[in-house]
Amino acid sequence: MNRTWKISVGLVSAIGILTAVFWLNFLPPVIEPPAPGDVDKVEPAPSVRNIPATVDQALKAMASANIAFNAPESLNLNESSQVHLILSLAHSITELKQAISAAGEKHGASIKVSNRMEASLTGHNFDITAITPGVQAVSGELPTHWRWEIYPKKTGLHRLHLTLTAHLEVDGKDTPRAITSFDKKIDVTVTAGQRFALFFSNNWQWLWAAILVPLVTWYWQKRSKNKGKS
């Protein structure tokens, strides 16, 4: 009887321990609500209102203007050419095109401008020399001119990049803002004589070994034979 009672007590104890282990390991933990000071503050999303008003004010203050420029369609390797850009608030695109005497096709557009504008001309396969300052003050009545001299460095179809940038005053500082850019292709060619000269200048080492050395050897052998006969 005592033995049976002890076994029953042992089984009840074992069942109690297993039940406690189950509750501790498999039931989800109780999460206490965070203290008021521990709650993370949600930051507001960035808004366009955070952008300084001076930027939009400067952009709205920009005036409308017309531009025209030339771009040569083809160019000889040993030749140079000028690119002429004109900007005006008081003249039409047609009038500006007529004022350009440099060779090449004339292009025009209407853009927004500030009182200080910058124009740059770039091209990887050209040597480019600026004739006028890159940054210039813009007049409301008189045209503003930019000129560059371009020299091609190798033959082929190459690109020129013309970029106009407005200089704005934002918080008392000069701040550039790109307005527009134009890409134009120029076909750089050579004459037959230039092609031969380029071939010789680029390959003179092996030409010397392949042609001149055997020729000199033949000459000396022939000369030696003539001396032997005499």
C-alpha positions in Angstrom: 0.0 0.0 0.0 2.8 2.4 1.0 4.7 1.4 -2.1 1.7 2.1 -4.3 1.2 5.5 -2.7 4.8 6.4 -3.2 4.7 5.5 -6.9 1.5 7.6 -7.3 3.1 10.6 -5.6 6.2 10.2 -7.8 4.1 10.1 -11.0 2.2 13.2 -9.9 5.4 15.1 -9.2 6.9 14.1 -12.5 3.8 15.2 -14.4 3.9 18.5 -12.5 7.6 19.1 -13.4 7.0 18.2 -17.1 4.0 20.6 -17.2 6.1 23.4 -15.7 8.9 22.9 -18.2 6.3 22.9 -21.1 4.8 26.2 -20.0 8.2 27.8 -19.5 9.6 26.8 -22.9 6.8 26.7 -25.4 4.4 29.4 -24.3 5.2 33.0 -25.7 6.8 35.3 -23.1 4.7 38.0 -21.6 5.7 41.4 -23.1 5.3 44.3 -20.8 4.3 47.6 -22.4 7.3 50.0 -22.7 7.7 52.9 -20.4 6.6 56.3 -21.8 10.2 57.5 -22.1 11.3 54.4 -24.0 9.1 54.8 -27.0 11.1 55.7 -30.2 10.1 58.9 -31.8 9.1 58.6 -35.5 11.0 61.1 -37.6 8.9 62.9 -40.3 9.8 62.1 -43.9 11.9 64.7 -45.8 9.8 67.3 -47.5 10.4 69.6 -50.3 9.6 72.4 -47.8 13.0 71.7 -46.3 14.7 73.0 -49.4 15.8 76.6 -48.9 13.2 79.0 -50.5 16.1 80.9 -52.1 16.7 78.1 -54.6 13.2 78.2 -55.9 13.2 82.0 -55.8 16.4 82.1 -57.9 15.0 79.6 -60.4 11.7 81.6 -60.8 13.7 84.7 -61.3 15.5 83.3 -64.3 14.7 84.9 -67.7 13.9 83.4 -71.1 16.6 83.7 -73.8 17.5 82.4 -77.2 20.7 80.8 -78.2 22.3 79.8 -81.5 25.6 78.1 -82.3 27.4 76.4 -85.2 28.7 72.8 -85.4 31.0 71.7 -88.3 29.7 68.5 -89.8 33.2 67.5 -91.2 36.7 68.6 -90.7 40.1 67.6 -92.1 42.6 66.3 -89.7 45.1 69.1 -90.3 42.4 71.8 -90.1 41.0 73.8 -87.3 37.5 75.3 -87.0 35.7 77.8 -84.7 32.5 77.1 -82.7 30.5 80.3 -82.0 27.7 80.5 -79.5 25.5 83.5 -79.1 22.9 84.1 -76.3 20.4 87.0 -76.3 17.3 88.0 -74.4 16.3 90.5 -77.2 16.9 88.7 -80.5 15.2 85.8 -82.2 16.9 82.5 -83.0 16.8 83.3 -86.7 18.6 86.6 -86.0 21.2 84.9 -83.9 21.9 82.3 -86.6 22.4 85.0 -89.2 25.0 86.6 -87.0 27.2 83.5 -87.0 29.7 83.5 -89.8 31.7 80.4 -88.7 31.4 77.3 -90.9 29.0 74.5 -90.1 25.3 73.8 -89.5 23.5 76.4 -87.3 21.4 75.2 -84.3 19.1 77.2 -82.0 17.1 76.8 -78.8 15.2 78.7 -76.1 16.5 78.3 -72.6 16.3 79.9 -69.1 19.2 82.1 -68.1 20.5 83.9 -65.0 22.5 87.1 -65.0 25.7 85.0 -65.0 26.0 82.2 -67.5 28.8 79.7 -68.2 29.3 77.8 -71.5 31.8 75.0 -72.0 32.8 72.9 -75.0 34.4 69.5 -74.5 35.4 66.6 -76.7 37.8 63.7 -76.0 39.2 63.6 -79.5 39.7 67.3 -79.9 42.1 69.9 -78.6 39.9 72.9 -77.7 41.0 76.4 -77.0 38.6 78.9 -75.4 38.8 82.3 -77.1 36.4 84.0 -74.7 35.8 83.7 -70.9 33.8 80.6 -69.8 31.6 82.6 -67.3 30.1 85.9 -68.5 27.6 88.5 -67.3 24.4 88.4 -69.4 23.0 91.6 -70.7 19.3 92.2 -71.2 19.9 94.1 -74.5 23.2 93.0 -76.0 24.1 89.5 -77.1 26.6 87.4 -75.2 29.2 85.6 -77.2 31.4 82.5 -76.6 34.0 81.2 -79.1 36.3 78.2 -79.2 39.0 77.0 -81.6 38.9 73.2 -82.1 41.6 71.0 -83.5 40.9 67.3 -84.2 43.4 64.8 -82.9 42.5 61.7 -84.9 40.3 60.6 -87.8 36.8 59.2 -87.4 33.3 60.3 -86.2 33.7 62.1 -82.9 31.4 64.1 -80.6 31.5 67.6 -79.2 29.6 68.5 -76.1 28.3 72.0 -75.5 27.0 72.7 -72.0 25.3 75.8 -70.6 25.3 76.4 -66.8 23.5 79.2 -64.9 25.2 80.7 -61.9 22.7 81.4 -59.1 23.1 83.2 -55.8 21.9 80.8 -53.0 22.3 81.9 -49.4 24.9 84.5 -50.5 27.0 81.9 -52.4 27.6 81.4 -56.1 25.9 78.1 -57.0 26.0 76.6 -60.5 23.0 74.8 -62.0 23.2 72.9 -65.4 20.6 74.2 -67.8 21.1 72.2 -71.0 23.6 70.5 -73.2 24.0 69.6 -76.9 26.0 66.7 -78.5 27.1 67.1 -82.1 29.1 64.7 -84.3 32.0 65.7 -86.5 33.5 63.5 -89.1 37.2 64.0 -89.1 38.8 63.0 -92.5 42.2 62.8 -94.2 43.4 63.0 -97.8 45.2 60.1 -99.6 48.5 61.9 -99.1 47.8 62.5 -95.4 46.8 58.8 -95.0 50.1 57.6 -96.5 52.1 60.0 -94.2 50.2 58.8 -91.2 50.8 55.2 -92.1 54.5 55.8 -92.6 54.9 57.8 -89.3 53.0 55.1 -87.3 54.9 52.1 -88.9 58.3 53.4 -89.9 60.1 50.9 -87.6 58.9 47.8 -89.4 59.0 49.5 -92.8 62.7 50.2 -92.2 63.3 46.5 -91.4 61.1 45.1 -94.1 62.1 47.4 -97.1 65.2 49.6 -96.5 67.5 47.0 -94.8 67.0 44.4 -97.6 67.4 47.1 -100.2 70.7 48.2 -98.7 71.9 44.6 -98.4 71.1 44.0 -102.1 73.0 47.2 -103.1 76.2 46.2 -101.3 76.0 42.7 -102.6 75.7 44.0 -106.2 78.5 46.4 -105.6 80.7 43.7 -104.3 80.1 41.5 -107.4 80.9 44.4 -109.7 84.2 45.0 -107.9 85.0 41.3 -108.3 84.4 41.3 -112.0 86.6 44.4 -112.5 
